[in-house]
Amino acid sequence: MARNKYPEKTIQQILDVSTKLFQEKGFEKTSLQDIIQELNMSKGAIYHHFKSKEEILRAVMERQFRHATEKLEDLIKHTEAAHAKEKLQRILEQLVADPKSHSIDGILVDQIKNPQFVVEGMKAGVNQDALKIKQLILEGIDDGSMTTAFPGEVAEVFMLLVNIWLNPTLFARDEQETSQRLLFLQQMMKGLGVDVVSDLFIQKENSFHRRIPYASLRKT
């Protein structure tokens, strides 16, 4: 089997197929045997890399977090604007519209009660992405387009709110409730001197959340 000669390729195949099955059947209804059959690999080839379905999910999530970070880095490098505030606005608008960044959202709906998902999302946002947002805010302070005295703290709070607090699947909110919180986020960031949540960002964020089956998320 190619796993010995090309282990990275084998891992990517496992993650690709697992992601597909998790999306189609749901994480809970997908078994390791389903994954093995779909890949047409031996059980040993799978277990050489992953000991459980939960380990595969964690790897799928970590790959998604890496993509989001790489996407942010690419946008920071290539987005042009008159000043840092406009640049950050454009970056956020493009991030929320990136389909690949939302490619496993359907899987994560099944994981809303999984504390690992919530904690990993918080850590990724604060330890990685917030540092890059902070640098843009510092540039905005230098060019006069932003005026906060707490660039690092604002960046961390923003990422926590966007990644966790705004997620309707975590709190069983409907579309109207989520939209209201987006407006609050816009006003809060403006009040903090980092007016980067544009109307277009809110529009795109609402458009994305509109595709989530809110009714199925309501507590029974």
Backbone bond lengths (Angstrom), bond angles and torsions (degrees), N, CA, C in turn:
res aa  C-N    CA-C-N  psi(-1)  N-CA   C-N-CA  omega(-1)  CA-C   N-CA-C  phi
1 M - - - 1.457 - - 1.513 109.78 -
2 A 1.344 116.52 148.85 1.464 121.51 -174.66 1.523 113.40 -66.98
3 R 1.328 117.43 -9.76 1.457 119.56 -175.39 1.518 112.74 -60.24
4 N 1.314 118.03 -32.21 1.459 120.38 -178.90 1.532 111.89 -72.46
5 K 1.327 115.57 -38.24 1.452 119.67 -177.05 1.522 112.59 -88.13
6 Y 1.346 116.66 -34.34 1.467 121.02 -177.89 1.535 109.98 -130.90
7 P 1.336 117.60 67.96 1.472 119.79 -176.05 1.522 113.54 -60.53
8 E 1.338 118.26 -36.46 1.460 120.13 -178.88 1.523 111.21 -65.78
9 K 1.341 115.59 -38.92 1.461 119.77 178.07 1.521 110.61 -64.33
10 T 1.329 116.45 -40.90 1.461 120.62 179.04 1.520 110.79 -63.68
11 I 1.330 117.13 -43.08 1.467 121.24 179.21 1.523 110.60 -60.89
12 Q 1.326 116.68 -44.16 1.462 120.17 179.95 1.526 111.23 -63.76
13 Q 1.335 117.01 -37.81 1.466 120.45 176.75 1.521 110.84 -62.65
14 I 1.321 116.15 -43.48 1.461 120.33 178.97 1.526 110.70 -61.95
15 L 1.331 116.83 -44.55 1.462 120.86 -178.85 1.523 111.60 -67.54
16 D 1.333 116.90 -40.06 1.469 120.26 179.58 1.526 111.10 -62.52
17 V 1.322 115.87 -48.13 1.464 120.31 -178.39 1.529 110.54 -68.26
18 S 1.316 116.85 -40.92 1.467 120.04 179.31 1.519 110.77 -63.19
19 T 1.315 116.76 -42.50 1.471 120.49 178.05 1.519 110.53 -59.68
20 K 1.315 115.96 -44.17 1.473 121.16 179.15 1.530 111.14 -60.10
21 L 1.329 116.35 -46.92 1.463 120.13 -179.04 1.524 111.78 -68.32
22 F 1.336 117.52 -39.54 1.462 120.60 177.93 1.529 110.07 -60.91
23 Q 1.347 116.43 -38.76 1.460 120.71 -179.95 1.522 111.39 -69.30
24 E 1.317 116.52 -40.50 1.463 121.16 -175.40 1.532 112.57 -77.88
25 K 1.332 116.87 -41.67 1.459 120.58 -173.10 1.527 113.48 -108.19
26 G 1.343 115.92 -16.57 1.453 119.71 -171.84 1.512 109.92 91.51
27 F 1.320 116.82 149.10 1.462 120.99 -177.51 1.526 111.53 -61.66
28 E 1.322 116.92 -46.49 1.463 121.04 -175.10 1.526 111.97 -64.20
29 K 1.332 117.45 -33.94 1.459 121.01 -175.72 1.529 113.09 -90.51
30 T 1.320 116.68 -3.33 1.468 120.73 176.84 1.526 109.18 -94.55
31 S 1.311 117.22 127.02 1.462 121.28 178.72 1.525 109.80 -102.29
32 L 1.313 115.41 163.62 1.465 119.68 174.37 1.523 110.26 -61.02
33 Q 1.321 116.29 -34.73 1.463 119.52 178.77 1.525 111.28 -64.25
34 D 1.334 117.05 -35.98 1.468 121.05 175.79 1.532 110.22 -60.03
35 I 1.323 115.24 -43.47 1.463 120.61 -178.88 1.523 110.64 -66.03
36 I 1.323 115.56 -44.09 1.472 121.11 179.52 1.530 110.94 -60.10
37 Q 1.333 116.05 -45.34 1.462 120.00 -179.33 1.523 111.93 -65.94
38 E 1.315 116.75 -40.91 1.465 120.34 -179.60 1.525 111.51 -65.49
39 L 1.327 116.39 -36.60 1.468 121.14 -179.62 1.528 112.41 -78.99
40 N 1.331 115.83 -22.15 1.459 120.55 -174.02 1.526 111.10 59.01
41 M 1.333 114.80 41.30 1.458 122.04 176.61 1.523 108.85 -112.65
42 S 1.305 115.74 165.42 1.458 119.43 174.08 1.524 109.47 -76.62
43 K 1.333 114.92 157.04 1.456 119.24 177.45 1.530 110.96 -59.88
44 G 1.321 116.10 -36.63 1.465 120.23 -179.99 1.512 112.52 -63.78
45 A 1.344 117.31 -34.21 1.470 120.75 179.60 1.522 111.10 -65.46
46 I 1.334 115.89 -36.47 1.463 120.16 177.61 1.518 110.62 -71.09
47 Y 1.343 115.45 -49.66 1.462 120.03 -175.91 1.527 112.75 -68.02
48 H 1.316 117.33 -18.04 1.468 119.93 174.93 1.526 110.77 -63.13
49 H 1.336 116.99 -29.98 1.467 121.37 -176.73 1.529 112.83 -107.58
50 F 1.331 117.16 -34.81 1.462 120.69 -176.39 1.521 109.85 -136.59
51 K 1.330 115.88 131.39 1.458 120.83 -177.20 1.530 112.99 -89.29
52 S 1.333 117.20 -13.23 1.457 119.49 -177.50 1.521 110.14 -157.97
53 K 1.311 115.07 167.27 1.462 121.52 176.37 1.531 110.01 -64.66
54 E 1.333 116.39 -34.56 1.462 120.73 179.43 1.523 111.18 -64.89
55 E 1.340 116.93 -36.96 1.470 120.32 176.77 1.526 110.70 -64.71
56 I 1.316 116.29 -37.18 1.465 119.95 178.25 1.525 109.67 -65.87
57 L 1.326 117.24 -43.43 1.464 120.47 178.98 1.523 110.95 -60.45
58 R 1.331 115.57 -42.33 1.468 118.95 179.53 1.529 110.22 -61.03
59 A 1.322 117.02 -41.29 1.461 120.81 179.29 1.531 110.93 -66.37
60 V 1.326 116.40 -38.12 1.473 120.50 176.14 1.527 109.87 -61.49
61 M 1.324 116.73 -44.09 1.461 121.27 179.40 1.519 111.46 -64.52
62 E 1.341 116.61 -44.19 1.460 120.29 -179.57 1.525 110.93 -62.95
63 R 1.326 116.68 -37.55 1.464 119.83 177.16 1.531 110.39 -64.33
64 Q 1.321 115.57 -38.41 1.464 119.66 178.92 1.527 111.13 -66.11
65 F 1.330 116.73 -42.27 1.464 120.35 178.05 1.533 110.46 -62.46
66 R 1.328 116.75 -39.20 1.475 120.11 178.27 1.521 111.00 -63.41
67 H 1.337 115.62 -41.84 1.469 118.42 178.75 1.522 110.68 -61.12
68 A 1.344 117.16 -44.31 1.458 120.52 -178.94 1.524 110.76 -61.11
69 T 1.332 117.06 -41.87 1.460 120.93 179.22 1.528 110.96 -66.54
70 E 1.331 116.85 -43.91 1.464 120.45 179.22 1.521 111.41 -65.08
71 K 1.328 116.82 -37.12 1.460 121.09 177.45 1.519 110.21 -63.69
72 L 1.327 116.98 -44.05 1.461 121.10 177.97 1.518 111.07 -61.27
73 E 1.319 116.76 -44.66 1.466 120.70 179.02 1.524 111.60 -60.99
74 D 1.333 115.91 -41.35 1.462 120.35 179.80 1.523 110.98 -65.23
75 L 1.331 117.37 -41.83 1.455 120.63 179.27 1.521 111.77 -66.92
76 I 1.320 117.14 -38.41 1.465 120.52 177.28 1.524 110.30 -61.20
77 K 1.310 115.63 -39.47 1.462 121.02 -177.92 1.526 112.63 -71.70
78 H 1.334 117.38 -35.20 1.466 119.65 -169.24 1.528 115.27 -111.79
79 T 1.321 118.83 -7.34 1.462 120.50 -179.81 1.523 110.06 -82.28
80 E 1.318 115.89 127.33 1.463 121.23 179.07 1.522 109.58 -106.80
81 A 1.331 116.42 143.17 1.463 121.71 -179.66 1.525 109.52 -160.31
82 A 1.317 115.49 166.69 1.467 120.80 -177.79 1.520 111.54 -70.42
83 H 1.333 117.03 -30.57 1.463 121.23 -179.79 1.528 108.58 -156.08
84 A 1.326 116.17 174.42 1.467 121.16 -172.70 1.524 112.71 -65.18
85 K 1.340 117.59 -36.09 1.464 119.17 179.81 1.525 110.89 -63.26
86 E 1.307 116.62 -45.27 1.460 120.23 178.54 1.527 110.93 -64.97
87 K 1.319 116.57 -37.58 1.461 120.35 178.74 1.520 110.84 -63.18
88 L 1.320 117.25 -45.42 1.463 120.66 -179.77 1.527 110.52 -66.43
89 Q 1.328 117.84 -38.13 1.463 120.49 175.87 1.520 111.21 -58.47
90 R 1.329 116.12 -47.32 1.468 120.36 -178.94 1.517 111.69 -65.23
91 I 1.320 116.76 -38.06 1.463 120.93 178.58 1.522 110.60 -62.62
92 L 1.325 116.91 -46.69 1.461 120.79 -179.45 1.519 111.51 -63.03
93 E 1.334 116.75 -39.42 1.466 120.71 178.32 1.526 111.51 -63.21
94 Q 1.331 116.76 -38.24 1.461 120.34 179.71 1.525 111.88 -74.90
95 L 1.322 116.71 -35.42 1.461 119.90 178.58 1.517 111.84 -63.22
96 V 1.324 116.40 -45.04 1.461 119.22 -176.66 1.523 111.58 -69.82
97 A 1.344 116.95 -20.96 1.466 120.63 179.75 1.523 113.07 -93.84
98 D 1.336 117.80 -1.20 1.466 121.26 -176.80 1.527 110.16 -76.68
99 P 1.337 118.37 112.08 1.474 119.58 -176.51 1.519 113.55 -63.07
100 K 1.328 118.10 -33.38 1.457 120.23 -178.49 1.526 111.46 -67.38
101 S 1.335 116.36 -30.60 1.459 119.64 178.26 1.519 111.87 -66.40
102 H 1.342 116.70 -21.07 1.462 121.52 -179.53 1.524 111.98 -107.34
103 S 1.326 117.01 11.95 1.463 120.20 -170.38 1.525 114.09 -65.88
104 I 1.321 118.99 -24.02 1.468 119.74 -179.79 1.521 112.14 -111.74
105 D 1.334 117.39 13.61 1.461 119.35 -179.25 1.523 112.02 -59.66
106 G 1.335 115.94 -36.10 1.455 119.22 178.30 1.519 112.12 -62.84
107 I 1.312 116.75 -34.19 1.469 121.20 177.36 1.519 110.32 -69.09
108 L 1.330 115.44 -42.41 1.455 120.01 -174.61 1.522 113.10 -70.77
109 V 1.341 116.74 -19.18 1.460 119.06 173.66 1.526 109.99 -56.99
110 D 1.330 115.67 -36.10 1.470 120.23 178.27 1.521 112.51 -71.46
111 Q 1.336 116.66 -14.17 1.457 120.28 -173.40 1.524 113.58 -108.12
112 I 1.336 117.14 18.77 1.462 120.14 -175.60 1.528 112.38 -64.59
113 K 1.336 117.33 -21.14 1.460 119.49 178.33 1.526 111.59 -97.35
114 N 1.318 116.02 5.45 1.457 120.86 -178.38 1.525 109.78 -91.41
115 P 1.342 118.75 107.35 1.469 120.34 -177.77 1.518 112.72 -61.36
116 Q 1.341 116.89 -26.76 1.466 120.02 178.73 1.526 110.46 -59.95
117 F 1.324 116.78 -43.88 1.463 120.76 179.32 1.523 110.91 -60.35
118 V 1.337 116.24 -47.36 1.463 120.37 -177.70 1.528 110.91 -63.07
119 V 1.334 116.43 -47.43 1.464 120.57 -177.72 1.526 111.03 -65.30
120 E 1.334 117.44 -43.42 1.460 120.19 179.86 1.525 110.88 -62.98
121 G 1.322 117.36 -38.82 1.453 120.53 177.30 1.517 112.07 -64.58
122 M 1.326 116.78 -40.81 1.464 121.19 177.86 1.522 111.26 -64.11
123 K 1.334 116.17 -45.16 1.464 120.34 -178.50 1.518 111.79 -64.70
124 A 1.335 116.30 -42.74 1.466 119.75 -179.95 1.514 110.55 -63.38
125 G 1.325 116.83 -41.58 1.459 120.07 -179.01 1.513 112.82 -65.89
126 V 1.321 116.71 -43.86 1.473 120.91 -176.38 1.528 112.37 -78.51
127 N 1.330 116.90 -44.90 1.463 120.16 -173.69 1.521 114.03 -80.59
128 Q 1.324 118.21 -20.15 1.459 120.30 -177.03 1.529 112.09 -118.02
129 D 1.323 116.34 -68.67 1.461 120.16 -171.30 1.525 113.01 -67.84
130 A 1.329 117.51 -36.55 1.467 119.75 -178.34 1.522 111.63 -62.59
131 L 1.324 117.18 -31.89 1.467 119.84 178.62 1.528 111.18 -64.48
132 K 1.323 116.35 -35.85 1.463 120.47 179.43 1.525 110.84 -74.73
133 I 1.328 116.04 -37.68 1.464 119.91 175.85 1.528 109.84 -64.78
134 K 1.322 116.55 -39.87 1.468 121.07 178.45 1.528 110.85 -58.26
135 Q 1.325 116.91 -42.56 1.465 120.08 -179.06 1.519 110.73 -62.40
136 L 1.325 117.65 -39.39 1.461 121.05 177.43 1.528 111.09 -66.58
137 I 1.322 116.30 -38.09 1.468 119.53 177.29 1.526 110.26 -64.64
138 L 1.328 116.87 -40.79 1.472 120.30 177.49 1.527 110.62 -61.14
139 E 1.325 116.55 -39.89 1.460 119.97 176.31 1.522 110.69 -64.04
140 G 1.326 116.17 -36.34 1.456 120.50 177.83 1.514 112.44 -67.55
141 I 1.323 116.17 -36.35 1.468 120.00 175.40 1.524 109.88 -64.05
142 D 1.321 116.37 -42.16 1.470 121.08 179.51 1.528 112.34 -63.90
143 D 1.350 117.40 -40.57 1.467 118.67 -177.35 1.530 113.03 -91.39
144 G 1.345 116.85 -0.02 1.459 121.02 175.18 1.513 115.61 86.30
145 S 1.329 118.24 3.72 1.462 119.92 -178.23 1.530 112.78 -86.27
146 M 1.354 117.62 -14.04 1.459 122.64 175.72 1.523 108.93 -134.96
147 T 1.336 116.24 153.63 1.471 118.23 -169.05 1.528 114.50 -135.28
148 T 1.296 119.87 23.80 1.454 120.48 -177.20 1.531 112.62 -79.43
149 A 1.327 115.45 149.63 1.459 121.01 173.95 1.533 111.22 -93.02
150 F 1.326 117.26 -2.12 1.457 121.59 -175.90 1.532 110.50 -131.77
151 P 1.312 119.43 65.86 1.464 121.44 -175.55 1.524 114.15 -60.61
152 G 1.329 117.42 -43.11 1.457 120.60 -179.13 1.518 112.39 -67.49
153 E 1.326 115.73 -44.43 1.463 120.43 -178.67 1.527 111.17 -66.58
154 V 1.327 117.08 -40.95 1.466 120.79 178.66 1.530 109.91 -62.68
155 A 1.327 116.97 -42.60 1.465 120.98 179.73 1.530 110.98 -62.21
156 E 1.330 117.21 -43.30 1.463 120.58 -179.40 1.522 111.43 -66.54
157 V 1.329 117.02 -45.61 1.461 120.47 179.76 1.525 110.19 -62.19
158 F 1.316 116.68 -41.36 1.461 120.52 179.30 1.523 111.15 -59.55
159 M 1.334 117.46 -47.43 1.458 120.79 -178.89 1.528 111.54 -65.54
160 L 1.334 116.95 -39.05 1.463 119.63 177.90 1.519 111.36 -63.68
161 L 1.321 116.51 -41.81 1.457 119.96 -179.35 1.525 111.57 -68.18
162 V 1.324 116.92 -42.93 1.463 120.38 -178.44 1.528 110.84 -68.65
163 N 1.327 117.55 -45.72 1.462 121.22 -175.08 1.522 113.95 -77.02
164 I 1.328 117.33 -32.13 1.461 120.74 -173.07 1.526 111.91 -115.82
165 W 1.310 117.34 -62.07 1.467 121.83 -171.94 1.521 112.98 -63.02
166 L 1.332 117.11 -37.01 1.462 120.56 -178.94 1.531 113.32 -79.64
167 N 1.318 117.62 -12.01 1.463 121.02 -176.38 1.528 110.38 -71.35
168 P 1.339 118.11 109.63 1.468 119.59 -176.95 1.526 113.92 -65.67
169 T 1.333 116.81 -23.50 1.462 119.21 -179.14 1.525 112.21 -69.67
170 L 1.323 117.20 -26.93 1.459 120.36 -178.50 1.523 112.39 -77.99
171 F 1.343 115.84 -27.20 1.454 119.35 -173.99 1.528 113.20 -121.86
172 A 1.337 116.67 9.94 1.468 121.75 177.31 1.524 112.07 52.79
173 R 1.328 116.05 47.79 1.459 120.94 178.77 1.521 110.54 -94.81
174 D 1.319 115.72 153.89 1.452 119.29 175.51 1.534 109.50 -92.19
175 E 1.327 115.78 179.47 1.459 121.33 -175.04 1.520 112.20 -61.23
176 Q 1.319 117.41 -42.63 1.455 120.87 -178.63 1.530 111.72 -64.29
177 E 1.317 116.07 -41.97 1.466 120.21 179.35 1.521 111.28 -64.79
178 T 1.323 116.90 -40.00 1.463 120.90 178.33 1.519 110.69 -66.49
179 S 1.321 117.16 -42.56 1.463 121.69 178.43 1.519 111.31 -60.50
180 Q 1.331 116.90 -40.30 1.457 121.34 178.88 1.525 111.00 -62.48
181 R 1.308 117.05 -38.03 1.463 120.99 -179.56 1.533 111.51 -72.75
182 L 1.311 116.54 -30.36 1.462 119.23 174.24 1.518 111.00 -65.40
183 L 1.327 117.00 -39.74 1.463 120.66 177.14 1.525 110.55 -65.45
184 F 1.339 115.51 -38.40 1.466 119.21 176.21 1.525 110.54 -62.63
185 L 1.340 116.47 -44.19 1.465 120.54 179.09 1.529 110.52 -58.93
186 Q 1.315 116.05 -42.85 1.469 120.43 179.39 1.530 110.94 -59.60
187 Q 1.331 116.49 -47.25 1.456 120.06 -179.43 1.521 112.10 -68.47
188 M 1.314 117.16 -38.05 1.457 120.98 179.48 1.526 110.96 -62.56
189 M 1.336 116.96 -48.09 1.462 120.31 -179.74 1.524 111.23 -63.73
190 K 1.308 116.53 -37.64 1.469 120.37 176.59 1.521 110.48 -62.53
191 G 1.329 116.55 -43.82 1.457 120.81 179.07 1.517 113.22 -65.21
192 L 1.335 116.53 -27.01 1.467 121.01 178.42 1.528 112.60 -84.30
193 G 1.330 116.41 -0.46 1.468 119.81 178.73 1.508 114.41 87.26
194 V 1.347 116.80 11.09 1.466 121.54 -179.94 1.540 106.96 -125.45
195 D 1.304 116.09 74.83 1.461 122.84 -172.55 1.537 109.71 -82.41
196 V 1.335 116.02 75.55 1.469 120.44 -173.14 1.531 113.14 -117.38
197 V 1.317 118.09 -3.07 1.460 120.81 178.94 1.527 107.57 -90.96
198 S 1.313 115.75 96.08 1.460 121.11 -175.21 1.527 111.56 -81.09
199 D 1.336 115.35 165.77 1.464 119.85 175.25 1.528 110.65 -62.50
200 L 1.336 116.95 -35.11 1.462 120.60 178.66 1.528 110.85 -65.48
201 F 1.331 117.61 -38.76 1.466 121.32 176.32 1.525 109.78 -59.71
202 I 1.322 116.70 -45.98 1.458 121.05 179.99 1.527 110.49 -62.96
203 Q 1.326 116.04 -41.95 1.464 120.40 178.91 1.525 111.43 -60.64
204 K 1.330 116.69 -45.49 1.460 120.44 -179.31 1.524 111.72 -69.86
205 E 1.316 116.21 -37.05 1.471 120.59 178.62 1.536 109.76 -65.28
206 N 1.337 116.30 -42.55 1.458 120.04 177.58 1.526 111.31 -64.36
207 S 1.331 115.90 -38.74 1.461 120.46 179.45 1.522 110.82 -62.35
208 F 1.331 116.17 -40.63 1.464 120.15 177.68 1.521 111.36 -65.67
209 H 1.341 116.67 -48.65 1.465 119.92 -177.50 1.523 111.72 -65.82
210 R 1.329 116.87 -24.57 1.459 120.62 179.91 1.531 111.77 -63.15
211 R 1.327 116.04 -23.12 1.467 119.86 -178.81 1.526 112.49 -84.22
212 I 1.331 116.84 -5.70 1.462 120.80 -179.97 1.532 108.99 -84.69
213 P 1.334 118.16 132.65 1.473 120.56 -179.94 1.531 111.26 -73.86
214 Y 1.348 116.22 82.52 1.461 121.23 -174.92 1.527 113.13 -55.04
215 A 1.320 116.16 -40.79 1.460 119.04 -175.56 1.526 111.30 -57.83
216 S 1.333 116.43 -36.34 1.466 119.50 -178.10 1.512 112.30 -74.59
217 L 1.354 116.30 -11.24 1.455 119.39 -178.05 1.525 112.16 -94.09
218 R 1.324 115.85 -12.11 1.458 119.88 -178.27 1.530 111.29 -63.61
219 K 1.318 115.69 141.31 1.450 120.22 178.83 1.530 109.30 -70.07
220 T 1.319 114.07 141.50 1.462 118.40 179.30 1.529 109.49 -103.67
